Structures are given as C-alpha cells and as structure tokens.
Amino acid sequence: MLIRRCVALAIAGAVSVANADNLSRADELFAEGKALMETDLHAGCAKLEESLALNPQAVGTVLNVALCDVRLGRLATAAEHFARARDMAREQGMREHLEAAEAHLQALEPRLPRVTFSLAEPLPETRIVVHDRLLPPSGWVDVPLDPGEHSLVVTAPGRLAFRTTIRIAEGERHDVVVPALARSRSATRPIGKVTMAAGGTLILTGVVIGFISGRRYDDALDGCLVGQTETRCDDPSYDKIHSARNLGNVGTVVTSVGVVAAGVGVYLWLRGPRRHDERSLTVVPQLDGDGGGIAAIGRF
C-alpha cells in the first residue's frame, strides 16, 4: 500500500512539473507571438497557436488567436474562437474578456459567409463533409464558412459520392442543393472477371502439371519390361510411376477447380449490370465570388 502511494505521488509530481513547464513555455510563446504580430503576422499567429495548444484554458490567448484569424481572413474560424473565449470567460467570471468576445462576435456576424445545404433526394445516413469537417444533419442550415474555396463531399450507403467545390466570399449567403446521388455500380462484373482469370490460371496450371506427370510416367517406364500381358519394373521405377500418378491426380484436381471457377466467373460476369445500364446525369451547382451556375456531369 505504501509503495502504491509513493508511485502515485511520484506520478502526480511528474505531471505537475510537466504542466508547469507547459504553462511557462506557453507564456514565452505568447510573448513572442505578440511581439511578432506587427512585423510578421503569420509567424506571430503561429506562435500564439502554439501557446494555445500548450495552455488551452488561457482566455486571453484564445482571444488573440481569434484576432489573428480575423486578420488572416478566416472569419468563421475566428467566430468559433471568439465564442469559445466568451464561454470560458463567463465560466471564469472574467467580465472584461467576456465583453470583448461578445463585441467581436457581434461585429463579425454580418461578415460571415453562410451556406445552407439540402438534398434533392433525402437518404438515410447521408454524410456531408465540408473541408474535412463532418456536418451533423442538424447543422446543414446557415453553416458559417471561411471566405474562399471549400471542398464538398456527400456520401450515402449504396450510392456514389458526390464531390464538388464551393467558393464563397465575405458576407455571402448560398443555398446548395445536393443532386440525387447515383447508385454505386455493382461489383458483380469485376468479381466475375477476376474469378474467370483465376479459373483460367488454374486450368493452365493443371494442364502443365498433367503434361509433366505424363513425361515422368513415360520416363519411369524406361526402367520396366513391358510385356503383352504384364509390365515388370524394379523398385525405383515403381516409385517413379507412383509419384507420376500422384502428380497427375493433383493436375486433375487443379484443372477441375479451375473449370468450376471459370464457370462461376462467366456466370457473375454475365449477370452483372453492364456499363450502359449505369448512364446517369448529375447537375452540379457551381458557386464562385462572381456568381453561380450549374454544370451537368455524367456518363453518356
């Protein structure tokens, strides 16, 4: 029991030292970042982000990172940081920081680009990912985004993924209607082709094995006396004949398996949907800072 307490105290002490080191380093990075802000914005903001990673509970650092985001044009990201600073300041009773965060959020609100997503064909378990960020179904309306270009990927079970790019400028509002997702092509025909190829390989292998066993059988007979009614062989020749017959049996089995596999492959290939059955047309919204439009994408 005493040993366990000593170990626990040692671990707690090590954690405390590590935390103290992190806080000290975070303060250093914060000071370095603030000093760089006017001469090298990107480098200064990078220092502040490093400081925040070491001390996530520093409300002042969160506010300064949010100000960096604003100056770098990352408006939606800035809003997230300001909201985080507001909530932290409220919990910690830091009235000055709370008021600052709320004032910045209020000023930023009309500048935020927002996108509302809807589905032309609602499907269960549809997933919308914008710029590597998964949006919950409850969060498809008025989604704040940083100004600029964003990748959009929409997926659903049994359907082909829809991919496009969204461009949006500061203060813009866009509605993006995701077209009906095309049904994914059945894998039956590709599997059939692979199975046919495997079957053909096995048949060829079996034929080669049969040819080799036949040659070995003939060579073994060279050591035997072949008569009209019987064949007499010495022991080594009998062993060679027995080995050749076993090899021939292996060849027969391999060939039989190959024939079955090839037959299954042909069946799957013929039963699978052909490429001309998969023609589809998809209308894709094209958005940019100068306006919008549509484009038709599909297999014709």
NUDRENMI-360267 format. One record per atom (N, C-alpha, C): residue in one letter; x, y, z. Coordinates in steps of 0.2 Angstrom, whole numbers, plus 5000, padded with zeros to 4 digits. Example, Ala and Ser with C-alpha at 12.3 -4.5 7.8 and 13.67 -1.06 7.14 Angstrom:
<recs>
a506649725039/a506249785039/a506649845039/s506449895035/s506849955036/s506450005039/
</recs>
This chain:
<recs>
m500449945000/m500050005000/m500450065000/l501050065004/l501450125004/l501850134998/i501950074995/i502350084988/i501850114983/r501250094983/r500750124978/r500650204979/r500650224986/r500550294987/r501250334985/c501750304986/c502450334983/c502450344976/v502250284972/v502150294965/v501650344963/a501050344966/a500550394964/a500850464965/l501150474971/l501450544972/l501950564967/a502350514965/a502950524960/a502650544954/i502050504951/i501750524945/i501450594945/a501150604951/a500750674951/a501250724951/g501850714955/g502350764954/g502650774948/a502750724944/a503050724937/a502550764932/v501850754933/v501350784929/v501350854931/s501450874937/s501450944939/s501950984936/v502550954936/v503150984934/v503050994926/a502750944923/a502650944916/a502151004914/n501651004918/n501151064917/n501451124918/a501851134923/a502151194925/a502651214919/d503051164916/d503451184910/d503051204904/n502451174903/n502051194898/n501751264898/l501551284904/l501251344906/l501851404905/s502451384907/s503051434906/s503151444899/r503151384895/r503351384888/r502751424884/a502151414886/a501551444883/a501651524884/d501851544890/d501951614891/d502451644887/e503051604886/e503551634882/e503351634875/l502951584872/l502751594865/l502251644864/f501851654869/f501351714869/f501651784868/a502151794872/a502551854872/a502951864865/e503251804863/e503551804856/e503051824851/g502451794851/g501951804846/g501751874846/k501551904852/k501351974852/k501852014849/a502552004850/a503052044848/a503152044840/l502951984837/l503051974830/l502352004826/m501852014829/m501252024826/m501252084821/e501652134822/e501652194818/e502152184812/t502652144813/t503152134808/t503052074804/d502852024807/d502751964803/d502051924806/l501551944803/l500851924805/l500851844806/h501051814800/h500951734800/h501351704806/a501951724806/a502451704811/a502151714818/g501951774819/g501651794826/g501051754828/c500651744823/c500051704824/c500151624825/a500651604822/a500951534823/a501151524830/k501551574833/k501751574840/k501151574845/l500651614843/l500051614848/l499651544848/e499651514842/e499351454841/e499651404845/e500351404845/e500751354849/e500651364856/s500651424858/s500451444865/s499851414867/l499351424863/l498651404865/l498651324865/a499051294861/a499051214862/a499351194868/l499751234871/l500151214877/l499651234883/n499251284882/n498851314888/n498151334885/p497751274884/p497051294881/p496651334885/q496751344891/q496251374896/q496451454896/a496951474893/a497151544893/a496651584889/v496151614892/v495651654888/v495951714884/g496451744887/g496751794883/g497151774877/t497451714877/t497751684871/t497151664866/v496651644868/v496051624863/v495851684860/l495751744863/l495551804860/l496051824855/n496751824857/n497251844852/n497251804846/v497151734847/v497151694841/v496551704837/a495951724840/a495351744836/a495551804832/l495851854835/l496051914831/l496551904826/c496951854826/c497451834821/c496951804815/d496451764817/d496051734812/d495751794808/v495451844811/v495151894808/v495651934803/r496251944805/r496751974801/r496951934795/l496951864796/l497151824791/l496551804786/g495951834787/g495351814783/g494951754785/r495151724790/r494751664792/r494251684797/l493651704794/l493151734798/l492751684802/a492551634799/a492151584803/a492551554808/t493251534807/t493651514812/t493751564818/a493751624816/a493851674821/a493251674826/a492651674823/a492051674826/a492051614831/e492251554829/e492251494834/e492751514840/h493351544838/h493751564844/h493451614849/f493151664846/f492851714850/f492251684854/a491851634851/a491351604855/a491651564861/r492151534859/r492551494865/r492751534870/a493051594868/a493351644873/a492751664877/r492251684874/r491651714878/r491351664883/d491351594881/d491051544886/d491551534892/m492251534890/m492751524895/m492751584900/a492651644897/a492651704901/a492051704906/r491551684903/r490851684908/r490951634913/e491251574912/e491351524917/e491851544922/q492351584920/q492851604925/q492751674928/g492251704926/g492051764929/g492451824927/m492751824920/m493151874918/m492751924913/r492451974917/r491952014913/r492252054908/e492852074908/e493252114903/e493352074897/h493552014898/h493651964892/h492951944889/l492451934893/l491851924891/l491551974886/e491552034888/e491352094885/e491652104878/a492352094878/a492752094872/a492552044867/a492451984869/a492251924865/a491651934862/e491151964866/e490451974863/e490452034858/a490852084859/a490852134855/a491152114848/h491652074848/h491952054842/h491552004838/l491151964842/l490651924839/l490151964835/q489852014839/q489352054836/q489552094829/a490152114830/a490452154824/a490652104818/l490752044820/l490951994815/l490351964811/e489751954815/e489251924812/e488951934805/p488952004803/p488652014796/p489252004791/r489851994793/r490351974788/r490451904787/l490151864791/l490251784790/l489851764784/p490251724779/p489951694774/p489551634777/r488951614774/r488551564776/r488251524771/v488251454771/v487951414766/v487451364770/t486851354766/t486351304768/t486351254763/f486451184766/f486451134762/f485751094762/s485551064756/s484951024756/s485050974751/l484650924752/l484650864747/l484150854742/a484250844736/a483750834731/a483350774732/e483750724735/e483450654737/e483750644744/p483350654749/p483550634755/p483650564756/l484150544759/l484350474760/l484550464767/p484450404770/p484650394777/p485450394777/e485750414783/e486450404784/e486850444779/t486550504776/t486950544772/t487450584776/r488050594773/r488550624777/r488850684772/i488850744775/i489050804772/i489750824775/v490250824771/v490950844774/v491150904770/v491250964773/v491551024770/v492251034773/h492651034768/h493351054770/h493651004776/d493550944775/d493750894780/d493350894787/r492750934787/r492350944793/r491650914792/l491550864796/l490850824795/l490350864799/l489850884795/l489250924797/l488750874800/p488450884806/p487950844808/p487250864804/p486750824803/p486150834800/p485850894803/s485950914809/s485550974812/s485951034810/g486551024807/g486951084806/g487051094799/w486551084795/w486651094787/w486351164785/v486051204790/v485751264789/v486251324791/d486351374787/d486751434789/d487451414792/v487751374788/v488451344790/v488951404789/p489251434794/p489751484793/p490351454790/l490651484785/l491251464782/l491751514781/d492451504781/d492951554780/d492851574773/p492951634771/p492951654764/p493451614760/g493251604754/g493751564749/g493451504747/e493851454745/e493651394742/e493651334747/h493151294746/h493051234751/h492851174747/s493151114748/s492851054745/s492251034749/l491851004745/l491150974747/l491150904745/v491050854750/v490950784748/v490350764752/v489850734748/v489250704751/v489250624749/t489050584754/t489050514753/t488450484757/a488250424754/a487650394757/a487850314756/p487550274760/p487650204759/p487350174752/g487750144748/g487550114742/g487550164736/r487750224737/r487750274732/r488550304731/l488650324725/l489250354723/l489350424727/a489950444729/a490050504732/a489950564727/f489650614730/f489650674726/f490150724728/r490550754723/r491150794725/r491050864721/t491150914724/t491250974721/t491651024725/t491651094722/t492051144726/t491551204727/i491551234733/i491151294734/i491651354735/r491451404732/r491851464733/r491351514735/i491551554741/i491051604744/i491551654747/a491251714746/a491551774748/a491251804755/e491651854758/e491451884764/e490651904764/g490251884769/g489651914769/g489051884764/e489351834760/e488851804755/e488451744759/r487851734756/r487351684758/r487251634752/h487351574753/h487251524747/h486751464749/d486351444745/d485951384746/d486251334741/v486551274743/v486751224739/v486351164739/v486051144734/v485651084733/v486051034731/v486150974735/v486550924733/v486150874728/p486350864722/p485950824717/p485850754720/a485350714717/a485250644719/a485950604718/l486150564723/l486750534722/l486650464718/a487050454713/a487050404708/a487150334712/r486750284710/r486850224713/r487550194712/s487850164716/s488550134715/s488550074711/r489050074706/r489050014701/r489149944705/s488749894703/s488849834706/s489549804705/a489849774710/a490449744709/a490449674706/t489849654704/t489749584701/t490249574695/r490149614690/r490549604684/r491349604686/p491549654690/p492349654691/p492549584695/i492049564699/i492249504703/i492249444698/g491749444693/g491749394688/g492349384684/k492549444682/k493149444678/k493749424682/v493849444688/v494449414692/v494349344693/t493749314694/t493649244695/t493749204689/m493549234683/m493749204677/m494449194676/a494849254677/a495549254676/a495949204681/a495649194687/a495949144692/a495849074689/g495149064687/g495048994684/g495448984678/g495549024674/g495949014668/g496748994670/t496949034675/t497649014678/t497648944681/l497148924684/l497148864687/l497148804682/i496748814677/i496648774671/i497348764668/l497648814666/l498348814663/l498848784668/t498748794674/t499248764679/t499148684679/g498448664679/g498348594679/g498548564673/v498448594667/v498748564661/v499448554661/v499848604663/v500548594664/v500748544669/i500448534674/i500548484679/i500448414676/g499848404672/g499748344669/g500248324664/f500548374660/f501048364655/f501648344658/i501848374664/i502448354667/i502348284670/s501748264673/s501648204676/s501748144670/g501448164664/g501448114659/g502248104657/r502648154656/r503348144654/r503648104660/r503548114666/r503848074671/r503648004671/y503047994669/y502747924669/y503147884663/d503147924658/d503547894652/d504247874654/d504547924657/d505247914659/d505347854664/a504847844668/a504847784673/a504847724670/l504447724664/l504347654660/l504947634657/d505447684656/d506047664653/d506447604657/g506347604663/g506647554668/g506247494669/c505747484665/c505247424666/c505247384659/l505147324660/l505047274655/l504247274653/v504147294647/v503447294645/v503247234641/g502747194644/g502547134640/g501847144637/q501647084634/q500947094631/q500447084637/t500647044642/t500147034647/t500247074654/e500947094655/e501047124661/e501747164660/t501847214665/t502447254665/t502747244671/r503447234671/r503847224677/r504347284677/c504347304684/c504847364685/c505247354691/d505747384691/d506147374698/d505847424703/d506147424709/d505847464714/d505847544713/p506447564710/p506547634709/p506047654703/s505947614698/s505447634693/s504747634696/y504547584700/y503847584703/y503747654707/d504247674711/d504247734715/d504147794710/k504447794704/k504347854700/k503647854696/i503447794695/i502747784692/i502247804697/h502347784703/h501847804709/h501847884709/s502447914709/s502547984710/s502148024704/a502247994698/a502048024692/a501248024692/r500947964695/r500247964695/r499948014700/n500248014706/n500048064711/n500048134708/l500648154705/l500648224702/l500048234697/g499948174693/g499348184688/g498748194691/n498648164697/n498048174701/n497948244703/v498548274706/v498548344708/v498348384702/g498648374696/g498448414690/g497748404688/t497448344689/t496748344688/t496248384692/v496448384699/v496048424704/v496148494702/v496748514701/v496848594700/v496448614693/t496448574688/t496048584682/t495348584684/s495148544688/s494348544689/s494148604693/v494548624698/v494448684702/v494448744697/g494948744692/g494948804688/g494348804683/v494048744681/v493548744677/v492948774681/v492848754687/v492248774691/v492348854692/a492948874694/a493048944695/a492848984689/a493148964683/a493049004677/a492249004675/g491948944677/g491148944675/g490848994680/v491048994686/v490749044691/v490849114689/g491449124686/g491649194684/g491249214678/v491149174673/v490749184667/v490049204670/y489749164674/y489049174677/y489049244680/l489449264684/l489449334688/l489549384683/w489949374678/w490149424673/w489449444669/l489149384667/l488549394663/l487949424666/r487949404673/r487349434677/r487449504679/g488049524680/g488149594682/g487949644678/p487749704680/p487549764676/p488049784671/r487949804665/r488349824660/r488449904661/r489049924658/r489149994659/r488650044656/h488250014651/h487750064648/h487150064652/d487050024657/d486550024662/d486650074667/e487250104667/e487350154673/e487350224670/r487150244665/r487150314662/r486750354667/s487050404669/s486650454674/s486950524672/l486550574674/l486650644673/l486550674680/t487050714682/t487050744688/t487150824687/v486750864690/v486850934689/v487150964696/v487750994694/v488151014700/v488151094700/p487951114706/p488051194707/p488751214707/q488851264703/q489551304703/q489451374706/l489851384712/l489751444715/l490451474715/d490451544714/d491051574715/d490951654717/g491451684718/g491351754720/g490951804715/d490951784709/d490651824704/d489951804702/g489751744705/g489051724704/g488951654704/g488451624701/g488351554701/g488151524695/g488051464695/g487851424689/g487751354690/i487651314685/i487651244686/i488051214680/a488251144681/a488651104676/a488351034676/a488251004671/a488050934670/a488650894670/i488650844674/i489150794675/i488850724674/g489050684670/g488850614670/g489150574665/r488850514664/r489150464659/r488650464653/f488850474647/f488350474641/f488550424637/
</recs>
